[in-house]
């Protein structure tokens, strides 16, 4: 079997089979992106396949598009490569003609497998020769917490580009009829303190719509980039591959509420449905339900039992609901201070209405995250996380977030893996469209057990549902690191940092991946950033790590007293010291420190089975006993 260049028509026929395959049928934006790249290459216009050009011509960015602040092209190209690999491993395994997108560029390559050389005349219309790789433009990490970038679709791009008018392009699947993008509702009146309310109302309406059978709703994090912008409807729909756009505004004056909502066809801007609700605040839940029902009616889809159940999760106390929305608003800031503030608001909500299950679920998840990052004492965080999750489920067994929250506690602190998996699966069963449910299952249940094949599947589902979810992107980077794919982990960590700067751990894990990949100077810079964010002196620990990565173990040992002192002072986890001992070959000290970490139930203990830094201990009998104590001794 040898490989030769296929003819242009063979490439187009192969492209048609790809975009009609099951893996691409529901991914209109990927099908369109691949078609664009292939056609440009066949027409000899590979000089146009640069990130800055693709952002404008394909993803409808403005002429001032800056790939350093908007990673849409890189993110979408990565997903396209992954989907092509899956196609050729499955439905396309017998394909003679192959289309690939090499890493580091946007110019596809074409190959044809044949049994023997064919001595024939020169083809009349050969495909473009395999071009050199076009380098991806570098994108330094932006400062601050602002979300940048969004996965985009190409459904409306074809209208304006002449070369789409080919027969094979007509076979590209369009976005589902009922794919709705909900723009952040405008806070009318300019009262800043009501911002939480308009944002919360938007999310509640999204949640109602997401539970309607036959509707697909674009995730909150994807739509957040449009907040405060006067974007054209066709631009919004094109970027997120939606067939309908819901926009609206909220004006709150005392105990009165005025909500205006409009469902529009982005192709021509026409209204499919619109309504203004002028109601007392106590009718807020009815307004949410009426909007969801009206949109379902307009799109001729049915409101199923999941949506009906969501509509019943109300509270009779408007003050409690206000506190709940404030809690969600603070939690979504993804900062330690924001999460601690969200606890105050959730607890205020529950003082007013002790039986409001969504507030209990939100409180449980927040306690779990603060416990995991040691921002609250373990004896405060974890019992409260478990109590509130169990209470939420008792009140509302159909609340997916509550099952995910309980699963976090069962995994991170209780080490009850079967029970944690049962809760994770129940959350997905209730709401298969929840990125949080799929992400929690991957990160908290499958990854610690080393079940990597299943883990990858769940991460892919989670990221397809919410590609800009920072915690999912970050934990996926750690999964790559666990598998020893250090360069891929570096790429994933950097991609996550482009989305949102969450926690010093992100820079630290980036630094570790860089170090194991042999990129020592970059590793030092990332780790220094992590320690500076924590207000710690990075000098001695970084000197030790530099020496370790350079192979000078004895020099690395000189940093041990610093880490040991930090552990004694409660400034560092025992798990970090155990990792350091293990990396330096101090097996007994590593095992002793691990035993101490297990005794006090440090959250990081759940990674001992898969963390490559513990590889020197994996064959030790005592290590296997420690695995048993954590419930991780079963084969993956």
C-alpha positions in Angstrom: 0.0 0.0 0.0 1.5 3.4 -1.1 0.2 6.9 -0.9 -0.2 9.3 -3.8 -2.0 12.6 -4.5 -5.7 12.2 -5.2 -7.5 14.2 -7.8 -9.6 17.2 -6.9 -12.9 15.4 -7.4 -11.8 12.5 -5.3 -11.0 15.0 -2.5 -14.4 16.6 -2.8 -16.1 13.3 -2.8 -14.2 12.3 0.3 -15.2 15.6 1.9 -18.8 14.9 1.2 -18.7 11.6 2.9 -17.0 13.2 5.9 -19.6 15.9 6.4 -22.4 13.4 6.0 -21.0 11.0 8.6 -22.6 10.6 12.0 -19.6 12.4 13.7 -20.1 15.5 11.6 -23.8 15.5 10.9 -24.6 17.5 14.0 -21.5 19.7 13.9 -22.4 22.2 11.2 -19.6 24.6 12.2 -16.9 21.9 11.9 -18.2 20.7 8.6 -18.2 24.3 7.3 -14.8 25.1 8.6 -13.3 21.9 7.0 -15.0 22.7 3.7 -13.6 26.2 3.7 -10.1 24.9 4.3 -10.3 22.2 1.6 -11.7 24.5 -1.1 -9.1 27.2 -0.5 -6.3 24.6 -0.8 -7.7 23.1 -3.9 -8.0 26.5 -5.5 -4.3 27.2 -4.7 -5.1 29.9 -2.1 -3.1 28.5 0.8 -1.7 31.9 1.5 -5.1 32.9 2.8 -5.1 30.1 5.5 -3.6 32.2 8.3 -5.2 32.8 11.6 -5.8 36.5 11.2 -7.5 35.9 7.8 -9.6 33.0 8.9 -10.9 35.0 11.8 -12.3 37.6 9.4 -13.3 35.5 6.4 -14.6 32.4 8.1 -15.6 33.4 11.6 -17.0 36.8 10.6 -14.8 38.7 13.0 -14.3 42.4 12.3 -11.4 43.6 10.1 -9.5 44.5 13.2 -9.6 40.8 14.5 -6.7 40.1 16.8 -5.9 36.4 17.4 -4.0 37.3 20.5 -7.2 38.1 22.3 -9.7 35.8 20.6 -8.6 32.2 20.2 -11.6 31.1 18.1 -9.5 29.8 15.1 -7.1 27.8 17.3 -9.9 26.3 19.4 -12.0 25.3 16.4 -9.0 23.8 14.5 -8.2 21.6 17.5 -11.7 20.3 17.6 -11.6 19.7 13.9 -8.4 17.6 14.1 -9.8 15.5 16.9 -13.1 14.9 15.0 -11.2 13.9 11.8 -9.1 11.4 13.9 -12.3 9.9 15.3 -13.8 9.6 11.8 -10.8 7.8 10.3 -10.7 5.5 13.3 -14.4 4.6 12.8 -16.7 5.3 9.9 -13.9 6.3 7.6 -11.4 3.6 8.5 -11.6 2.1 4.9 -11.4 5.4 3.1 -8.8 5.5 0.4 -8.6 9.3 0.2 -7.7 11.0 3.5 -8.0 14.6 4.5 -5.9 15.7 7.5 -5.2 19.0 9.2 -1.5 18.9 10.4 -0.8 20.4 13.8 0.6 23.9 13.8 -1.2 25.0 10.6 -4.4 25.4 8.8 -3.6 24.0 5.4 -5.1 20.5 5.0 -3.1 17.7 3.4 -4.6 15.1 1.0 -3.4 11.5 0.5 -4.7 8.5 -1.4 -3.8 4.9 -0.5 -3.4 2.6 -3.5 -2.3 -1.0 -3.8 0.3 -0.3 -6.4 1.6 2.6 -8.5 -0.7 3.6 -11.3 1.1 4.5 -14.6 -1.5 6.7 -16.1 -1.7 10.0 -17.9 -1.4 13.2 -16.0 -4.8 13.9 -14.4 -6.6 16.8 -15.9 -7.4 18.5 -12.6 -4.9 17.4 -9.9 -5.3 18.4 -6.3 -3.1 21.1 -5.0 0.3 19.7 -3.9 0.9 19.1 -0.3 1.9 22.6 1.0 4.3 23.5 3.7 2.9 23.9 7.2 1.6 27.4 8.0 2.7 28.4 11.4 0.0 29.4 13.9 0.3 33.0 15.0 1.4 33.2 18.7 -1.0 34.5 21.2 0.4 35.7 24.5 -1.9 35.2 27.6 -4.1 38.3 28.2 -4.3 39.9 31.6 -7.3 39.9 33.9 -10.4 37.9 34.2 -12.2 38.8 31.0 -13.6 36.0 29.0 -12.2 36.0 25.4 -13.1 33.9 22.5 -16.1 31.7 21.6 -16.6 28.7 19.5 -18.3 29.8 16.3 -20.4 28.4 13.5 -20.2 29.0 9.8 -23.9 28.6 8.7 -24.3 32.2 7.5 -20.7 32.5 6.1 -21.7 30.5 3.0 -24.2 33.1 1.9 -21.4 35.7 1.3 -18.6 33.5 -0.1 -18.9 32.5 -3.8 -16.9 29.3 -3.6 -19.5 27.8 -1.3 -21.7 27.5 -4.4 -20.5 23.9 -5.2 -22.5 20.8 -5.2 -20.7 19.1 -2.3 -21.3 22.1 0.0 -25.1 21.7 -0.4 -24.7 18.4 1.6 -23.2 20.2 4.6 -25.8 19.9 7.5 -27.3 23.0 8.8 -27.6 23.8 12.5 -30.7 22.1 14.0 -33.9 24.2 13.4 -34.3 24.8 17.1 -30.8 25.9 18.2 -31.4 29.0 20.4 -28.8 31.6 21.4 -30.0 33.7 24.4 -28.3 37.1 24.5 -27.7 38.5 28.0 -30.8 40.5 28.9 -30.1 44.2 29.2 -30.3 45.8 32.6 -32.5 48.8 31.7 -32.4 51.8 34.0 -28.7 51.8 34.7 -29.0 50.6 38.3 -25.8 48.7 38.8 -27.0 46.8 41.8 -29.7 45.2 39.6 -27.0 43.7 37.3 -27.2 40.4 39.2 -30.9 40.3 38.5 -30.7 40.7 34.8 -27.9 38.1 34.5 -29.8 35.7 36.8 -33.0 36.1 34.9 -31.1 35.3 31.6 -29.6 32.2 33.1 -32.9 31.0 34.5 -34.6 31.4 31.1 -31.7 29.5 29.5 -32.2 26.7 32.0 -35.9 26.5 31.3 -35.3 26.4 27.5 -32.5 23.8 27.8 -35.0 21.4 29.3 -37.5 21.7 26.5 -37.4 18.7 24.2 -36.3 19.6 20.7 -34.4 22.7 21.7 -30.6 23.2 21.9 -29.5 26.2 23.9 -26.0 27.7 23.6 -24.2 27.7 26.9 -24.0 30.7 29.2 -20.2 31.1 29.0 -20.3 31.1 25.2 -22.9 33.8 25.2 -21.2 35.9 27.9 -19.0 37.6 25.3 -22.0 39.4 23.9 -22.8 41.2 27.2 -22.9 44.9 26.7 -22.3 44.7 23.0 -24.6 45.8 20.2 -23.9 42.8 18.0 -26.0 42.2 14.9 -28.3 39.1 15.1 -26.7 37.4 12.1 -23.3 37.9 13.6 -24.4 36.3 16.9 -26.0 33.4 15.1 -23.0 32.9 12.8 -20.6 32.8 15.7 -22.4 30.2 17.7 -24.2 28.3 14.9 -27.7 29.1 16.1 -30.9 29.2 14.1 -32.8 31.6 16.4 -31.7 34.4 18.8 -33.6 35.4 21.9 -32.9 39.0 23.1 -34.5 41.0 25.9 -34.4 43.5 28.6 -35.3 43.8 32.3 -36.4 46.8 34.2 -36.9 46.5 37.9 -38.5 49.3 39.9 -39.4 48.5 43.5 -41.8 45.6 43.5 -42.6 45.9 39.8 -40.9 44.1 36.9 -41.0 44.8 33.2 -39.5 42.1 31.0 -39.3 42.4 27.2 -38.4 39.4 25.1 -38.1 38.8 21.4 -37.3 35.6 19.5 -35.8 36.6 16.1 -34.8 34.9 12.9 -31.2 36.1 12.4 -31.3 35.7 8.7 -33.6 38.6 8.1 -34.1 40.0 11.7 -37.8 39.3 11.6 -39.6 38.5 14.9 -40.8 35.0 15.4 -42.3 35.9 18.7 -42.2 38.9 21.1 -43.9 39.8 24.3 -43.7 42.4 27.1 -44.5 41.4 30.6 -45.4 44.1 33.1 -45.9 42.2 36.4 -45.3 42.4 40.1 -42.1 40.8 41.3 -43.9 37.9 42.8 -44.8 36.7 39.2 -41.1 36.3 38.1 -41.3 32.5 37.9 -44.5 32.7 35.9 -42.8 35.0 33.5 -39.9 32.6 33.0 -42.2 29.7 32.4 -44.4 31.7 29.9 -41.3 32.8 27.9 -40.1 29.2 27.7 -43.6 27.9 26.7 -44.1 30.7 24.2 -40.8 29.9 22.5 -41.6 26.2 22.4 -44.9 27.0 20.8 -43.4 29.3 18.2 -40.8 26.6 17.3 -43.4 23.8 17.4 -41.6 21.8 20.0 -42.9 20.2 23.2 -42.3 21.2 26.7 -41.3 17.9 28.3 -41.3 16.7 31.9 -37.8 18.1 32.6 -38.8 21.6 31.8 -42.0 21.2 33.8 -40.0 20.1 36.8 -37.7 23.1 36.4 -40.7 25.3 36.5 -41.8 23.9 39.8 -38.5 24.9 41.5 -39.8 28.2 42.8 -39.9 30.0 46.1 -42.7 32.0 47.5 -40.2 34.6 48.8 -39.0 37.1 46.3 -36.4 38.2 48.8 -35.1 34.6 48.9 -35.0 34.5 45.1 -33.1 37.8 45.0 -30.5 36.4 47.4 -30.2 33.2 45.3 -29.5 35.2 42.1 -26.9 37.2 44.0 -25.3 34.0 45.1 -25.1 32.6 41.5 -23.7 35.9 40.3 -20.9 35.8 42.9 -20.2 32.1 42.3 -19.9 32.8 38.5 -17.0 35.3 39.2 -14.9 32.2 39.8 -12.8 33.8 42.5 -12.2 32.8 46.1 -13.7 36.0 47.3 -16.7 35.6 45.0 -17.3 32.0 46.2 -17.1 33.0 49.8 -19.6 35.8 49.2 -21.9 33.4 47.3 -22.1 31.3 50.5 -23.4 34.3 52.4 -26.1 34.9 49.7 -27.1 31.3 49.4 -27.4 31.0 53.2 -29.5 34.2 53.3 -31.8 32.7 50.7 -32.2 29.6 52.8 -32.9 31.5 55.9 -35.9 33.0 54.1 -36.9 29.7 52.4 -35.1 26.6 53.9 -36.7 24.4 51.2 -35.3 26.1 48.1 -33.4 23.2 46.5 -31.4 25.2 43.8 -29.9 27.3 46.6 -28.9 24.2 48.5 -27.2 22.7 45.4 -25.4 25.9 44.8 -24.2 26.1 48.4 -23.0 22.5 48.3 -20.9 23.0 45.1 -19.4 26.2 46.5 -18.4 24.5 49.8 -16.8 21.6 47.8 -14.7 24.0 45.7 -13.6 26.0 48.7 -12.8 22.8 50.5 -10.8 21.4 47.6 -8.6 24.5 47.4 -8.2 24.6 51.2 -10.0 28.0 51.3 -12.1 26.7 54.2 -11.2 24.3 56.9 -12.0 20.7 55.9 -14.2 20.2 58.9 -16.3 23.1 57.8 -16.4 22.7 54.0 -17.1 19.0 53.5 -19.8 18.3 56.1 -21.7 21.3 54.9 -21.2 20.3 51.3 -22.6 16.8 52.0 -25.5 18.1 54.2 -26.7 20.7 51.7 -26.5 18.3 48.7 -28.4 15.6 50.4 -31.0 18.0 51.6 -31.4 19.4 48.0 -31.9 15.9 46.6 -34.4 15.0 49.3 -36.4 18.1 48.3 -36.0 17.7 44.6 -34.6 14.3 43.3 -34.8 15.6 39.7 -32.3 18.4 40.3 -29.2 17.4 38.3 -26.9 20.0 40.0 -27.7 18.5 43.4 -26.6 15.1 42.3 -23.4 16.5 40.8 -22.7 18.4 44.0 -23.1 15.3 46.1 -20.9 13.4 43.7 -18.1 15.9 44.3 -18.2 15.4 48.0 -18.4 11.6 47.8 -15.3 11.6 45.5 -13.1 14.4 46.8 -13.6 13.8 50.5 -15.4 10.5 51.2 -13.6 8.4 48.6 -16.8 6.5 48.0 -16.2 5.9 44.3 -19.2 3.7 43.5 -21.6 6.1 45.2 -19.9 9.1 43.5 -20.3 7.5 40.1 -23.9 6.7 40.8 -24.6 10.4 41.6 -22.6 11.5 38.5 -24.5 9.2 36.2 -27.8 10.2 37.8 -27.0 13.9 37.0 -26.3 13.0 33.4 -29.5 10.9 33.2 -31.5 13.9 34.4 -29.8 16.5 32.2 -27.6 15.1 29.5 -27.1 18.6 28.2 -25.3 19.7 31.3 -21.6 20.4 30.7 -21.1 20.5 34.5 -22.5 17.0 34.9 -20.3 15.5 32.2 -17.3 17.5 33.4 -17.7 16.5 37.0 -18.0 12.8 36.0 -14.8 13.0 34.1 -12.7 15.1 36.6 -14.0 13.8 39.9 -14.8 10.2 39.2 -13.1 8.8 36.1 -9.8 10.6 36.1 -8.7 9.7 39.7 -9.5 6.0 39.0 -7.4 6.1 35.8 -10.3 5.2 33.5 -8.8 7.3 30.8 -10.8 6.1 27.8 -14.2 6.9 29.5 -12.7 10.1 30.8 -11.8 11.4 27.3 -15.4 10.7 26.1 -16.9 12.7 29.0 -14.5 15.6 28.6 -15.3 15.7 24.9 -19.0 15.9 25.6 -18.5 18.5 28.3 -16.4 20.7 26.1 -18.8 20.4 23.1 -21.6 21.6 25.4 -19.6 24.4 27.0 -16.3 25.0 25.2 -15.4 28.0 27.4 -15.9 26.4 30.8 -12.6 27.1 32.5 -12.7 24.4 35.1 -13.4 21.7 32.5 -10.6 23.0 30.2 -8.2 23.1 33.1 -9.0 19.6 34.4 -8.7 18.3 30.9 -5.2 19.7 30.8 -4.4 17.7 33.9 -5.8 14.6 32.3 -3.4 15.0 29.4 -0.6 15.5 31.9 -1.5 12.3 33.7 -1.2 10.4 30.4 2.3 11.8 29.9 1.2 14.0 26.9 3.1 16.9 28.3 3.2 19.1 25.1 -0.5 18.6 24.6 -1.1 19.4 28.3 0.9 22.7 27.9 -1.3 23.6 24.9 -4.4 22.9 26.9 -3.3 24.8 30.0 -2.4 27.8 27.9 -5.7 27.6 26.1 -7.5 27.6 29.5 -5.5 30.7 30.6 -6.7 32.5 27.5 -10.3 31.9 28.7 -10.0 33.0 32.4 -7.3 33.2 35.0 -8.8 31.1 37.8 -6.3 30.0 40.3 -2.5 29.9 41.0 -2.7 26.1 40.5 -3.3 26.7 36.8 0.1 28.3 36.4 1.8 25.8 38.7 0.4 22.8 36.7 1.4 24.5 33.5 4.9 24.9 34.9 5.1 21.2 35.8 4.0 20.2 32.3 6.5 22.5 30.8 9.2 21.1 33.0 8.5 17.5 32.1 8.4 18.5 28.5 11.9 19.9 28.8 11.0 23.5 28.5 12.7 24.6 31.7 12.8 28.4 31.3 9.1 28.6 30.4 8.4 26.3 33.4 10.2 28.6 35.7 8.2 31.6 34.5 4.9 29.8 34.9 5.7 28.6 38.4 7.0 32.0 39.4 3.7 33.5 38.4 1.8 30.9 40.5 3.9 31.7 43.6 3.6 35.5 43.1 -0.2 35.1 42.9 -0.1 33.4 46.3 2.2 36.1 47.8 5.0 33.6 48.3 8.8 33.9 47.8 9.5 31.7 44.8 13.3 31.7 45.0 14.3 28.5 46.8 11.5 26.2 45.6 12.1 27.3 42.0 15.8 26.8 42.3 15.1 23.3 43.5 12.7 22.5 40.6 15.1 23.9 38.1 17.8 21.7 39.4 15.5 18.7 39.4 14.5 19.2 35.8 18.1 19.7 34.8 19.0 16.4 36.4 20.9 17.7 39.4 19.0 15.9 42.2 21.4 16.9 45.0 21.0 20.6 44.2 17.2 20.0 44.1 17.3 18.5 47.6 18.5 21.8 49.1 15.0 23.2 48.6 13.4 20.6 50.8 13.8 22.5 54.1 11.8 25.4 52.7 8.9 23.1 51.7 9.1 21.2 55.0 8.9 24.4 57.0 5.9 25.6 54.9 4.1 22.3 55.7 4.7 22.7 59.4 3.4 26.2 59.3 0.3 25.1 57.4 1.2 27.1 54.3 1.7 24.1 52.1 -0.2 20.8 51.6 1.4 17.5 52.7 0.7 16.2 49.2 3.0 18.8 47.7 5.8 17.7 50.0 5.0 14.0 49.3 5.3 14.7 45.6 8.7 16.4 46.1 10.0 13.5 48.2 8.9 11.0 45.5 10.5 13.0 42.7 13.8 13.1 44.6 13.8 9.4 45.4 13.0 9.8 49.1 10.5 6.9 49.0 10.0 6.3 52.7 9.6 10.0 53.4 7.2 10.2 50.5 5.1 7.3 51.8 5.1 8.7 55.4 3.9 12.0 54.2 1.3 10.4 52.0 0.0 8.5 55.0 -0.3 11.8 56.9 -2.2 13.4 54.1 -4.6 10.5 53.9 -5.2 10.6 57.7 -6.3 14.3 57.5 -8.1 13.7 54.2 -6.3 16.3 52.1 -8.3 16.7 48.8 -5.3 16.2 46.6 -5.0 12.6 47.8 -7.4 11.5 45.1 -4.7 11.9 42.5 -2.2 9.5 43.9 -3.1 6.7 41.5 -2.5 8.7 38.4 -0.1 11.5 39.3 3.1 10.6 37.4 5.2 12.3 40.1 4.4 9.2 42.3 5.6 6.8 39.7 8.7 5.8 41.8 6.3 4.6 44.5 3.8 2.6 42.3 5.4 -0.8 42.9 5.9 -0.3 46.7 3.8 -2.6 48.8 3.0 0.3 51.2 1.9 2.5 48.4 -0.6 -0.2 47.3 -1.9 -0.2 50.9 -2.4 3.5 50.8 -4.2 3.2 47.5 -6.5 0.7 49.2 -7.2 3.2 52.0 -8.4 5.7 49.4 -10.4 3.1 47.6 -8.3 3.3 44.5 -6.7 -0.1 44.5 -9.1 -1.6 41.9 -7.8 -1.9 38.3 -9.0 0.9 36.0 
